[in-house]
Amino acid sequence: MNNILSVIVNEHIEENESWKITDAVTADWALDKIREAKAEYSQKEMIVREKIRQLEEWLEKERAERDRTVNFFTAKLQEYFETAPKKRTKTQEILELPTGTLRRKYPAPEFVRDDEKLLNWLKERGMSEYVKIKETPDWANFKKTIRVTGEQVVDENGEIVDGVRVVERPPVFEVEV
């Protein structure tokens, strides 16, 4: 029965995109087709994910080998760098070689801040030009007090709330198998 329906439906779909399900038997057959398509996809997905896992495992081994090689030669280059003549600037030391450059950078210091303590310190000294104030609506609590009227929002007094527009979303059709 399923094979006959499948042939009929495939012919109709190719010839006429307006094919419709008109009875419970055809609807049940369509659910079977969805279930089969999902199962077929799941099988293919499982195979691909396993191949991906295998390739990622291989790549991880290659990454580890690369890291060992890079770390070994980086350490040897650093040893050489310590004894070689190099150019110095305020922020770095440089050794230029024909195929690359060795460089030791002296980065600017990191500032670890406690913003609450710093804010209090600035306020105590009247340094308000260094204090930012950011106001934002408390939407979660305000939303509890409003009503939707068409595309507009009104407060408890019936006044239209400026800055909020309602956008209706269409219902979602789902098929569970």
C-alpha positions, -999 to +999 in steps of 0.1 A: +000+000+000+028+024+010+046+018-023+015+024-044+009+057-025+045+067-028+045+062-066+012+081-069+023+109-047+057+113-064+040+114-098+015+140-086+042+161-068+063+162-100+033+170-122+013+192-098+027+210-068-008+215-055-011+179-043-031+178-011-037+153+017-074+147+017-080+117+041-066+101+072-049+072+053-029+097+032-021+118+063-009+088+081+012+078+051+027+113+051+036+109+088+054+077+078+073+095+051+084+122+076+095+095+101+114+077+074+131+109+062+141+117+098+154+082+105+174+082+072+189+116+081+197+105+117+216+075+103+236+097+080+242+122+107+255+095+130+280+083+104+292+118+096+296+126+133+317+095+139+339+104+110+342+139+124+352+125+158+379+103+142+393+132+122+392+155+152+411+128+172+437+126+144+440+164+142+445+166+180+474+142+178+489+163+149+484+195+170+502+179+200+531+169+177+532+204+163+531+220+197+560+197+209+581+207+179+573+245+182+579+245+220+612+227+216+626+251+190+611+281+207+630+272+239+662+268+219+657+301+201+651+318+235+683+304+249+702+318+218+683+351+221+697+356+256+733+356+244+729+372+209+734+409+202+700+425+197+684+459+191+667+475+222+638+500+223+617+512+252+591+484+247+610+455+231+643+437+222+646+426+186+670+401+168+664+401+130+675+370+112+673+362+074+641+341+078+624+356+107+626+379+138+630+371+175+613+396+197+609+401+235+581+426+242+577+445+274+539+452+275+523+480+294+511+471+329+477+456+334+453+475+357+433+453+380+404+474+392+378+471+419+352+494+402+331+499+433+361+511+454+374+532+425+339+548+421+337+556+458+372+571+457+363+593+427+330+605+443+347+613+476+371+636+457+344+653+436+358+638+404+323+633+388+337+639+353+352+604+355+319+587+366+295+573+340+258+570+347+237+547+326+199+545+329+179+517+314+142+508+317+133+480+341+113+461+314+107+430+334+088+448+361+072+474+339+059+447+315+038+434+344+018+467+346+009+471+309-018+459+285-016+452+248-040+470+225-035+461+189+000+473+180+002+495+210+009+492+247-010+511+274-003+516+310-027+511+339-042+545+332-049+537+296-022+560+283-003+548+252+033+539+262+058+556+238+088+536+227+071+501+227+055+486+196+038+452+196+046+428+167+023+398+165+040+366+155+023+339+135+014+305+150+039+277+144+027+244+129+046+214+142+044+177+132+053+152+159+061+116+149 
